[in-house]
């Protein structure tokens, strides 16, 4: 067995590696190749243009603005989602006190976990329809109707949340956060359940409050889970195609006046609407590189010595 172990392992790995190279790596290579051409997407004839598409990208104000919007999503979506998920997970697992004086979750914590996780079972298409009704630009919209009742908005002049350049990005961020908090709450709750209660009870005896228990015990022991969540949320923030294309105005979204444009919507518009497929492939390569770079930077920046118990 020892003599044939390498052949044994290679036999099991051969098919998965071939499939991965064929359906994952090869399309990346093809995309990079097309990005160096003036391919229109309608035929197999094209000319080699070198780095002209990449030079044009950095002179494209719309694409550069889309990169900035993705960076804003990259900053605010992970931070807000992780902070809320950590807070709720801590309260549901260690935020209460049992009758015996020990540490437990708040009353009704099991019910709250189900309620918080419920948005995660909804598809993004359903979310777009749901929040389209919430942000509807008349007094019949849920948000405008609520603000009209409070007297904060004039019923004859409601806020057009998805058509206001100052509000549209924040409206989209709210949708992503509302959708994602429940999933990461469950992720952090599962990690918290592996933390011995004795640690919290010892801290409680020493006079530690909830905030001290959270920052001195919970957060250090959950750091690996937080790091993983940050990377996944960062990747989601670099995409945002479905919500932007379905909830905002314009071809493939991005409105009003490109105020909610992201890299994926610009890429799809150039690929399918303008017929600049080679140019769109260059955008895809830039998106891939930025996502890889940001993932590595996040992992490096959040790396710390593992805390064990």
N, C-alpha and C positions, 0 to 999 in steps of 0.2 A: 504493500500500500504506500509506503514511504517513497519507494522508487518511482511509482507512477502517480504521485500526488499532483504534480504539476500538470500532467496530461489530463488528469481527472478534473482539476479546477478549470483548466483551459477549455475542456469540452463543455462545461456548464456555462462559461462566460462567452464563448464564441458567438452564439446566436444573439444574446442580448446586446453585445458590443456591436455586432453587424447591424442590427436593427437601429441602435442608437446613432451610429454613424450615418446610416441611410436616411433616417427620418428626422434627425435633429441637427447633426453637424453639417451634413451636405446642404440643406436649405440655407444655413447661415453662409456657407461658402458661396452658394449661388447668388444670394442677395448682395454680398459684397462685390461679386463679379458684375452683376447688373448695375450696381451703383457707379461703376466706372464707365457706363455707356449712356447713350441717349435713348434707351429703349422706351417705346411708347406704350407697351403693353398690349398692342393690337396685333403684332406680328413678331416673327422670330428674326427679323432683320433689324440691326442696330449698328451704330458706329461707336468706336472706342473714344471717349472724351477725357480719360484720365481723372484728375481730381477736380475737374470743373464743377461738378455737382456739389462737392464739398465746399468749394470756394463760394458758390452761389448761396449755400445755406447760411453762411455767416454774414451775408449781405441781405438776407431775407428778414425784414423787420417782424413779420408775422410769426415766423418760426422762432426767432430769438425771444419774442414776447411769450410764445408758448413755453419755451424753456423756463422762463422766469415764473410763469404760473405753476409749472410742475414743481419748481423749487419751493414755492409757497406751500403747495400741497404736501411736499416732502417734509417740511418743517412742522406744520400745524396738525396734519392728520395723525401722525404717530404720537406726537406729544400729547394732544388732547385725548386721543383714544386710550393710550396706555395709562395716563394719569387717572382717568375716570374708571377704567377697568380695575386698576390696582386698588383704588379707594373702595369701590363696591365689593371687590373680592375680599378685601381685608375686613370690611364691616360684616360681610356675610359669614366669615369664617372665624374671626377673632375680635370682632367689634363689640360683642356683648359680654355679659357676665352670667354664669349659671347660678342656680339657687345655692349651690354649695360653695360659691365664691370663686369658682374656676373660670376659665376662659371658654367662651362659646360664641357662635354667631348671633346676630340680632334675631329677635323673634320673627318667625315666618321666613327664615332665610331660604329654605327649600323652595317655597313658593316664588320668592323673588328671583331665584336663579332661573326658573322656567320663564318668568316674565321677561327678564333681561335678555335671555337667549332667543326669544321669539323672533325678533327682527332678522336673525341670522338664517332662518328657514325661508325667508322671502327671497326671490330672485331679484336681480338688479332691474329687470324689466318691470316687475311689479313695484319695486321701489320708485322707479321713475314715474309711474302712473300715480302712485300714492302721494308722493311729494309734489307732483304736478298739481294735484288738487289742493295741497297745503299752501303752495306758493301762488295759487291762481291770482291773476292781476285784476281782481275786482273784489268788492266787499263780500262776495260769496265764497271766496277762498278762506280756508280755516284760519290762517295766520292773520290775514287782513281783517276778517270778521272779528277775531279775538281782540285785535288792537282797536278796532272801531268801537267795540263794546267798552273798552277801557278809556275811550276818548283820546287815544294817542294818534289816531289816523282819521282823516276826514273821509267819510263814506263816499263822497263825490270825487275824491282824489286819492284812491288807494295806491299803495306802493306796488310797483311791478318788480318783484324780487328778482326774477330771472331775466329781466330786461334793463336792469340798472347796473352799469359797470362797477359801481361801488359795492354792490350787494351780492352779485351773482356768484363770485368765488366762495364767499362765506356760506351762501345757501347750499352750495355743493358740498363743502366741507361738513356741514351739519348732517347731510344725508349719509355720508360715509361714516362719520363718527357714530351716528344713531344705529347704523347697520352693524358696525364692527365691535362695539363695546361688549355686547353680550358674549360673543365668541371668545374674546380675550379674557373676559371675566371668568368663564368656565375654565380656560387654560390656566389662569393664575390660581383659581380655586383648587384645581387638581394638584398643583404644585404646593399650595399652602397646606393641604391635607397631609402631606408627607412631613411637615414640620412638627416635631413633638410638642404637645401641649405643655409639657413640663417647662420648656424654655419660656413660653409666655407667662406661665404661672410664677416662675422664679422672678421674672422681670416685674410682674405685678406685685409680688411680695416686697421687692426692692423699691417700690414706689414709682415705677415707670408708668406713664400715661399712654393713651392710645397712639399719639403721635410719635413718642419715643419708641414704643414697641414696633411701630411700622418702619421707621427709618433705621433703627438699630438691629432689628431682627428680621422682619418680613422682607424688606427690599434687598438686603444683601443675600439672603438665601434664595430669592427668586430671580437673581440677576440673569442667569442663563435663559430663563423663560422670557424675561423682558428683552434681552438681546435678540432672541428669535422673533418675538413679536415686532420689534423695531424693523428688522430686515423685511419681513413680509409686508408690513404696512408701508414701508418705503417703496417696495416694488409696486404695490397697488397705487400709491400716489404718483408713480411714474407712468401709469397707464391712464386711468380715468376715462377711457374712450366711451364706454357704454352710457354712463350717466351724462357726460357732456353732450354726446351726440343725440340723446333722446330727450333731454330736459331743456336744452338751450336752442336758440334760433340759428338759422343758417344751414347751409349744406353740411351735413355731418356735425352740426352744432358749432359752438365756438362764439356765438353771439352774446350780447349785442356788440357789434363793431369789434369783434375778435377779443372781447374782454374776458371770455372764459376759454379761450383757445388753449389746447394742450398739444403736445407733440404728436400724439396718435391721431388726433382729428385733422391736423395739417397734413400728415402723411397720407391718410386715407382719402382726403379731398384731392390731393395731387395725383394719387394713384388711380382713383376711380372716376373722378369728375373732370380733371384737367388733362388726363392722359400722360402725365409726366412720371412714368413708372420708374425710370432710372433715377430721377431726382428723389422720388419717394423712397426708393431702396436706400439711398444715401441717408435719408432721415432715419430709416429703420436701423442702419448701422450705428448712427450717432446715438440713438436711443439705447441700443444694446450696450455700447461702450459706457455711456453715462450710468446705466443701471448697474453694470458690473463694478464700475469705479465707486459709486456711492455705496454699494453693498459692502465692498472691502473696507471703505472708510468707516462705515458704521460699525462693522465688526471690530476694527482696530480701535476706534474711539471708545467703544463700550466694553472693551476687553479689560478684565480685572482678575485678580487672583481669586480662585474658587474658594468659597466659604463652605466648609463642611461641618456637620454636627454628628 
